[in-house]
């Protein structure tokens, strides 16, 4: 059974978004990319649409968490710079 084209596009899109976010990952892009690839590859055999949608939702949650960590890091850096003046 083939994957629904719309779901396939969503999976590819969230994968690319996560790769883009991984550029600024503290442990390095290569570390992030290999872990991301392994996580997506482990789910490659899922066929059920509901399971795929749950996986997409989980990936979007992870994306939001990573963004929140980056914003927190930026906030702390700016706060430290301007409070020490």
C-alpha positions as CSV (number, residue, x, y, z in Angstrom):
1,X,0.0,0.0,0.0
2,X,1.4,3.4,-1.0
3,X,1.6,6.3,1.3
4,X,-1.0,9.0,0.7
5,X,0.8,11.8,-1.3
6,X,-0.4,14.6,1.1
7,X,1.0,12.7,4.2
8,X,4.2,12.0,2.4
9,X,4.6,15.8,1.7
10,X,3.9,16.6,5.3
11,X,6.6,14.1,6.5
12,X,9.1,15.5,4.1
13,X,8.3,19.0,5.1
14,X,8.7,18.4,8.8
15,X,11.9,16.5,8.2
16,X,13.3,19.5,6.3
17,X,12.2,21.9,9.0
18,X,13.9,19.9,11.7
19,X,17.1,19.6,9.6
20,X,17.0,23.4,9.2
21,X,16.6,23.8,13.0
22,X,19.5,21.4,13.5
23,X,22.0,23.9,12.1
24,X,22.2,25.7,15.4
25,X,22.1,22.6,17.6
26,X,24.6,22.8,20.5
27,X,26.1,19.4,19.9
28,X,26.6,20.1,16.2
29,X,24.7,19.6,13.0
30,X,26.2,16.2,12.2
31,X,25.0,14.8,15.6
32,X,21.5,16.2,15.1
33,X,21.3,15.0,11.5
34,X,22.2,11.4,12.3
35,X,19.8,11.2,15.2
36,X,17.0,12.8,13.2
37,X,17.6,10.4,10.3
38,X,17.7,7.4,12.6
39,X,14.4,8.5,14.2
40,X,12.6,8.9,10.9
41,X,14.1,5.7,9.5
42,X,12.8,3.7,12.5
43,X,9.3,4.8,11.5
44,X,9.5,4.0,7.8
45,X,7.4,0.9,7.9
46,X,4.3,2.6,9.3
47,X,1.4,2.3,6.9
48,X,-1.7,3.3,8.9
49,X,-2.7,6.9,8.3
50,X,-3.6,7.5,11.9
51,X,-0.2,6.4,13.0
52,X,1.5,8.6,10.4
53,X,-0.5,11.6,11.6
54,X,0.5,10.8,15.2
55,X,4.1,10.7,14.1
56,X,3.8,14.1,12.3
57,X,2.2,15.6,15.4
58,X,5.0,14.3,17.5
59,X,7.6,15.7,15.1
60,X,5.8,19.1,15.2
61,X,5.9,19.0,19.0
62,X,9.7,18.3,18.9
63,X,10.1,21.2,16.5
64,X,8.3,23.6,18.9
65,X,10.4,22.3,21.8
66,X,13.7,22.9,19.9
67,X,12.5,26.4,18.9
68,X,11.6,27.2,22.5
69,X,15.1,26.1,23.6
70,X,16.7,28.3,21.0
71,X,14.6,31.3,22.0
72,X,15.4,30.7,25.7
73,X,19.1,30.6,24.9
74,X,18.8,33.8,22.9
75,X,16.9,35.5,25.7
76,X,19.4,34.5,28.3
77,X,22.3,35.7,26.2
78,X,20.7,39.1,25.6
79,X,19.7,39.4,29.2
80,X,23.2,38.6,30.4
81,X,24.7,41.2,28.0
82,X,22.5,44.0,28.9
83,X,22.2,43.4,32.7
84,X,26.0,43.3,33.1
85,X,26.5,46.8,31.6
